[in-house]
Amino acid sequence: MPVLGIIGGSGLNRIAELEDVRREVLSTSYGAPSAALTFGRLCGAEVVFLARHGDGHVFAPHRINYRANIRALHDCGVRDVVAVTTVGGILEALEPGTLVVPDQIIDYTHGRASTFFDGVDQPLDHVDFTQPFCETMRGRLLRAGADAGEELHNGGVYGATQGPRLETAAEIRRMARDGADVVGMTGMPEAVLAREIGLCYAMLAVVVNAAAGIGANRQGIALEDIRAVSDAAMKRVAILLAGVAGNHGG
């Protein structure tokens, strides 16, 4: 059975339920990943966990070495990945606390090292990105939700912005016109790098606030409220990750 990789974003810097834990500092031809990789077992499955923003949440979204992160996971045997991320809800129905399993993505980022095929480590190639997330892993997330009695929002468009600032209300209106349902800062180039290197990658997006100009945040976003929503949601995320791992190891 392939090793399960879990990438933790804001609010998820570790998985307390991991057993037989060891940490290993790795290097790649693209440099060092954000943090040491944590190896362990979760519900019988071999798991490798990586904190996307580093230990202590030190790397801003545009400063993350996405290529090193994905390469390091691949090199230690990971083939299936669940990427946990926090997002703002553009679609008003996606209230804070909603868990979303997106099926599409729009890239608004710029200036990030976004491909392995740059002629340095691998020759030029083109990957099909019509369906940016792996349906097999999306299905495992949705099954874990059903098993846990957790209602997940199936599908949706993730808009990836540059950060680290939050968006203007006008930018969110533009993204809504484009069809984006949630907004985050780390989905790209992470998702496409996973596709290029052959990982089965899906995202579990945690809505922690309404996006700028939406609902209660029409005049501004109360950043202090986000932490409480995130902390509560991550307890539910931990149950889902255990469910995915249990199915993965079974």
Buried (B, 14 or more C-beta within 10 A) or exposed (E): EBBBBBBBBBBBBEBEBBEEBEEEEBEBEBEBBBBBBBBBBBBBBBBBBBBBBBEEBEBBBBEBBBBBBBBBBBBBEBBBBBBBBBBBBBBEEBBBBBBBBBBBBBBBBEEBBBBBEEEEEEEEEEBEEEEBBBEEBBBBBBBBBEBBEBEBBBBBBBBBBBBEEBBEBEBBBBBBEEEBBBBBBBBBBBBBBBBBBEBBBBBBBBBBBBBBBBEEBEEEBEEEBBEEBBEBBBEBBBBBBBBBBBBBBE
